[in-house]
């Protein structure tokens, strides 16, 4: 019975985690010109892939920390923490991306979607991870 219950928990947490990643994808898609999926899979933009991957890693760490920190409580409480902090991570990543765009020369959103590698994509990726780690620190 324990195995079945914990398998169910894992399924529910995974669904929430995938939803948070989906929202992170949608947010970056809104912040960048064109369709993010096309930039990555059709146009092969390594810049867009770097920033999206960093965002996913950051959001994954947030979801992990929320579950790990609150998983010993009830499923409802742990899910609540996971949803709230996952959404907070998505919003703060988007805000940080826009703020970076404001303080750097050129159009960060445009640079991120270019096919040829641009060092700004690494900076944008680092911002995604740094903001996520700040959210993780607030959970713990």
C-alpha positions as CSV (number, residue, x, y, z in Angstrom):
1,X,0.0,0.0,0.0
2,X,2.8,2.4,0.8
3,X,4.4,1.8,-2.6
4,X,1.1,2.7,-4.3
5,X,0.5,5.8,-2.2
6,X,4.1,7.1,-2.8
7,X,3.8,6.3,-6.5
8,X,0.7,8.4,-6.6
9,X,2.5,11.3,-4.9
10,X,5.3,11.0,-7.4
11,X,2.8,11.2,-10.2
12,X,1.1,14.3,-8.8
13,X,4.4,16.1,-8.1
14,X,5.6,15.2,-11.6
15,X,2.5,16.7,-13.2
16,X,2.9,19.9,-11.2
17,X,6.6,20.0,-12.1
18,X,5.8,19.6,-15.8
19,X,3.2,22.3,-15.6
20,X,5.7,24.7,-14.0
21,X,8.2,23.9,-16.8
22,X,5.4,24.5,-19.4
23,X,4.6,27.8,-17.9
24,X,8.3,28.7,-17.9
25,X,8.5,27.8,-21.6
26,X,5.4,29.9,-22.3
27,X,6.8,32.9,-20.4
28,X,10.1,32.8,-22.4
29,X,8.1,32.3,-25.6
30,X,6.1,35.5,-24.8
31,X,9.3,37.5,-24.0
32,X,11.1,36.6,-27.3
33,X,10.1,37.5,-30.8
34,X,8.6,34.7,-33.0
35,X,8.0,31.2,-31.8
36,X,10.5,29.8,-29.3
37,X,10.0,26.3,-30.5
38,X,10.8,27.3,-34.1
39,X,13.9,29.2,-33.0
40,X,15.2,26.1,-31.2
41,X,14.1,23.1,-33.4
42,X,13.8,24.6,-36.8
43,X,16.3,27.5,-36.9
44,X,18.6,25.7,-34.4
45,X,19.2,28.8,-32.2
46,X,21.8,27.6,-29.7
47,X,21.1,30.9,-27.8
48,X,17.5,30.2,-27.3
49,X,18.3,26.6,-26.3
50,X,20.8,27.8,-23.7
51,X,18.4,30.2,-22.1
52,X,15.5,27.8,-22.1
53,X,17.6,25.0,-20.7
54,X,18.9,27.2,-17.9
55,X,15.3,28.3,-17.2
56,X,14.2,24.7,-17.0
57,X,17.1,23.7,-14.7
58,X,16.3,26.7,-12.4
59,X,12.6,25.9,-12.3
60,X,13.4,22.2,-11.7
61,X,15.6,23.1,-8.8
62,X,12.7,25.2,-7.3
63,X,10.2,22.4,-7.7
64,X,12.7,20.0,-6.2
65,X,13.4,22.2,-3.2
66,X,9.7,22.8,-2.5
67,X,9.0,19.1,-2.6
68,X,12.1,18.1,-0.6
69,X,11.5,20.7,2.1
70,X,7.8,20.1,2.5
71,X,7.3,16.5,1.3
72,X,7.2,15.1,4.9
73,X,4.0,17.1,5.5
74,X,0.7,16.4,3.9
75,X,0.4,16.1,0.2
76,X,-1.8,19.2,0.0
77,X,0.7,21.5,1.9
78,X,3.7,20.2,-0.1
79,X,1.8,20.7,-3.4
80,X,0.8,24.2,-2.3
81,X,4.4,25.1,-1.7
82,X,5.4,23.6,-5.0
83,X,2.8,25.4,-7.0
84,X,3.3,28.8,-5.3
85,X,7.1,28.8,-5.5
86,X,7.1,27.3,-9.0
87,X,4.8,30.1,-10.2
88,X,7.0,32.6,-8.3
89,X,10.0,31.2,-10.1
90,X,8.4,31.6,-13.5
91,X,7.4,35.2,-12.8
92,X,10.8,36.2,-11.3
93,X,12.7,34.6,-14.2
94,X,10.6,36.7,-16.6
95,X,11.1,39.9,-14.6
96,X,14.9,39.2,-14.4
97,X,15.1,38.6,-18.1
98,X,13.3,41.9,-18.9
99,X,15.5,43.8,-16.4
100,X,18.6,42.4,-18.0
101,X,17.2,43.5,-21.3
102,X,16.8,47.1,-19.9
103,X,20.4,47.4,-18.6
104,X,22.3,45.8,-21.5
105,X,22.8,47.3,-24.9
106,X,20.8,45.9,-27.8
107,X,17.7,43.8,-27.7
108,X,18.3,40.8,-25.4
109,X,15.1,39.0,-26.6
110,X,16.3,39.4,-30.2
111,X,19.9,38.3,-29.4
112,X,18.6,35.2,-27.7
113,X,16.7,34.1,-30.8
114,X,19.6,34.5,-33.2
115,X,21.0,31.3,-34.7
116,X,24.7,32.2,-34.4
117,X,26.0,32.0,-30.8
118,X,26.0,35.2,-28.8
119,X,27.7,35.5,-25.4
120,X,24.6,37.3,-24.1
121,X,22.7,34.1,-24.1
122,X,25.1,32.7,-21.4
123,X,24.5,35.9,-19.3
124,X,20.7,35.5,-19.7
125,X,21.0,31.9,-18.8
126,X,22.9,32.7,-15.7
127,X,20.3,35.2,-14.6
128,X,17.6,32.5,-15.0
129,X,19.6,30.2,-12.7
130,X,20.6,32.9,-10.2
131,X,17.0,34.0,-9.7
132,X,15.9,30.4,-9.3
133,X,18.5,29.8,-6.6
134,X,17.3,32.9,-4.8
135,X,13.8,31.4,-4.7
136,X,15.2,28.1,-3.5
137,X,17.0,29.8,-0.7
138,X,13.7,31.4,0.4
139,X,12.1,27.9,0.5
140,X,14.8,26.4,2.7
